[in-house]
Amino acid sequence: MSRITPRKRHTIRRSQAQELLSSLREQIGDAAEMFSAERMEILETDAAISLYLVDRKPLLMRLQGMVFPTLRGLLEHPFPSRRVVVDSGAVPFVIKGADVMRPGITSISDDVTAGMPVQVVEERHGKPIALGIALFDACEMREKNTGKVIKTLYYVGDDLWSLEI
């Protein structure tokens, strides 16, 4: 992943904020209300994602046309949906950017859908360590015994995590 450089930022209109939260609601349901705030801004970067600042913190992003919380957003406002839990053996690899393999997964929430964002959570503390795109639906993942099941996009310690605003 290349270095992410902030270009400019500006406050978004209330109607744009409502549209953003509506898109987020499609992804995570009623938990989207945790991300509403009086002041929301868009941060334009040189990367392929749009970052949204909620109370001056990068908590949301538009990723491949879908709105989903950033890792910082997941840490600040945890929610139970779209979640895959990995065992402690997988953690060192995932936090270096490796894709998630089926043998390292201990549980999968029922709402995981192929092609949609999913949070990767470590087993011991229940904290999100990565954000990726599911390659299979939850039932297909459970049936598999081997192979790659989540394409990791962002992880703790990457350029998005280290972005200073």
SULJOVEN-V470081 format. One record per residue. N is the residue number from 1. SS is DSSP state (hx for helix, st for strand, lp for the rest). PSI is psi as a letter, one per 30 degrees, with the letter a starting at -180 (NA if undefined). BURIAL is # if it has 9 or more other ideal C-beta (glycine too) atoms within 8 Angstrom, else .. Layout:
{{N:SS:PSI:BURIAL} {N:SS:PSI:BURIAL}}
This chain:
{{1:lp:k:.} {2:lp:l:.} {3:lp:k:.} {4:lp:k:#} {5:lp:k:.} {6:st:k:#} {7:st:d:.} {8:st:l:.} {9:st:l:#} {10:st:l:.} {11:st:k:.} {12:lp:l:#} {13:lp:l:.} {14:hx:e:.} {15:hx:e:.} {16:hx:e:#} {17:hx:e:#} {18:hx:e:.} {19:hx:e:.} {20:hx:e:#} {21:hx:e:#} {22:hx:e:.} {23:hx:e:#} {24:hx:e:#} {25:hx:e:#} {26:hx:e:.} {27:hx:e:#} {28:hx:g:#} {29:hx:b:.} {30:hx:f:.} {31:hx:f:#} {32:hx:f:#} {33:hx:f:.} {34:hx:f:.} {35:hx:g:#} {36:lp:k:.} {37:lp:l:.} {38:lp:e:.} {39:lp:j:.} {40:st:k:#} {41:st:l:#} {42:st:k:#} {43:st:j:#} {44:st:k:.} {45:st:l:#} {46:lp:g:.} {47:lp:l:.} {48:lp:g:.} {49:lp:l:#} {50:st:k:#} {51:st:k:#} {52:st:k:#} {53:st:k:#} {54:st:j:#} {55:lp:h:.} {56:lp:g:.} {57:st:k:#} {58:st:i:#} {59:st:f:#} {60:st:l:#} {61:st:l:#} {62:st:j:#} {63:st:j:#} {64:lp:h:.} {65:lp:f:.} {66:st:k:#} {67:st:k:#} {68:st:l:#} {69:st:k:#} {70:lp:l:#} {71:hx:e:#} {72:hx:e:#} {73:hx:e:#} {74:hx:e:#} {75:hx:e:.} {76:hx:e:.} {77:lp:i:#} {78:lp:k:.} {79:lp:l:.} {80:lp:f:.} {81:lp:l:#} {82:lp:h:#} {83:st:k:#} {84:st:k:#} {85:st:k:#} {86:st:l:#} {87:lp:l:#} {88:hx:f:.} {89:hx:f:.} {90:hx:f:#} {91:hx:e:#} {92:hx:e:.} {93:hx:e:.} {94:hx:e:#} {95:lp:f:#} {96:lp:g:.} {97:lp:g:.} {98:lp:k:.} {99:lp:l:.} {100:st:k:#} {101:st:l:#} {102:hx:e:#} {103:hx:f:.} {104:hx:f:#} {105:st:k:#} {106:st:e:.} {107:st:l:.} {108:st:k:#} {109:lp:l:#} {110:lp:f:.} {111:lp:g:.} {112:lp:k:#} {113:lp:k:.} {114:lp:k:.} {115:lp:g:.} {116:lp:l:#} {117:st:k:#} {118:st:k:#} {119:st:k:#} {120:st:k:#} {121:st:k:#} {122:st:k:#} {123:lp:e:#} {124:lp:e:.} {125:lp:f:.} {126:lp:g:.} {127:lp:k:.} {128:st:k:#} {129:st:f:#} {130:st:l:#} {131:st:k:#} {132:st:a:#} {133:st:k:#} {134:st:k:#} {135:lp:f:.} {136:lp:l:#} {137:lp:l:#} {138:hx:e:#} {139:hx:e:.} {140:hx:e:#} {141:hx:e:#} {142:hx:e:.} {143:hx:f:.} {144:lp:l:#} {145:lp:f:.} {146:lp:l:.} {147:lp:l:.} {148:st:k:#} {149:st:f:#} {150:st:k:#} {151:st:j:.} {152:st:k:#} {153:st:e:.} {154:st:k:#} {155:st:l:#} {156:lp:k:.} {157:lp:f:.} {158:lp:a:#} {159:hx:e:#} {160:hx:e:#} {161:hx:e:#} {162:hx:f:.} {163:lp:k:#} {164:lp:k:.} {165:lp:NA:.}}
